[in-house]
Amino acid sequence: AQSVTQLDSHVSVSEGTPVLLRCNYSSSYSPSLFWYVQHPNKGLQLLLKYTSAATLVKGINGFEAEFKKSETSFHLTKPSAHMSDAAEYFCVVSLTGGGNKLTFGTGTQLKVEL
Amino acid sequence: KAGVTQTPRYLIKTRGQQVTLSCSPISGHRSVSWYQQTPGQGLQFLFEYFSETQRNKGNFPGRFSGRQFSNSRSEMNVSTLELGDSALYLCASSLAGDLNNEQFFGPGTRLTVL
């Protein structure tokens, strides 16, 4: 079975400081991993995805994530937070070749303060 | 190109009734997936349709069903509604159902069961 664990339900940072959202995955097979963002009253948007190519994945809006097999982690980072980054972030896993069945983490609510 | 559209956006029903939700994928997309989002259970996969066939199914009771039409539009139906079915129902479409193809999410249908 595949699963993801988002280690923090809430993260608060000051504008201009780094962002770190943590995610650990569990998968018996080669996983594909994603980060999605959900702004209030809006749909989910893909930030970035890892599908067994480069382990450091760059996404939109300055976000990036590093796949670390030895640590079974896929943490999301951004060097400098912006007020517009305030949203809920979901770490997602899917089995390669398993079609479009995504397993979502419980989400991390990111708050950005002035 | 128009995004994924879902109708209706809001729905109020009473226990025991049934409901049908509709999803129109992005033009050219053949895969449509459905998810349920609740504060308690988070985002959970319901099912995926590809070329009018159900390809993947989540762990939901048989009261939840779906179908896909030849134009790739999809509907999901929930019969004998329960209070716990109150949720945001999201659909997502992708080109060919391959994980290398990004899933695009619609804004969701907010279902309230009274």
Interface residues (C-beta under 8 A of the other chain):
Chain A: S32 Y36 N41 K42 G43 L44 Q45 L46 K49 T51 F90 S94 T96 G97 G98 G99 N100 K101 L102 T103 F104 G105 T106 G107
Chain B: V4 S31 S33 Y35 G42 L43 Q44 F45 E48 F50 R55 N56 G58 L90 A92 S94 G97 L99 N100 E102 Q103 F104 F105 G106 P107 G108
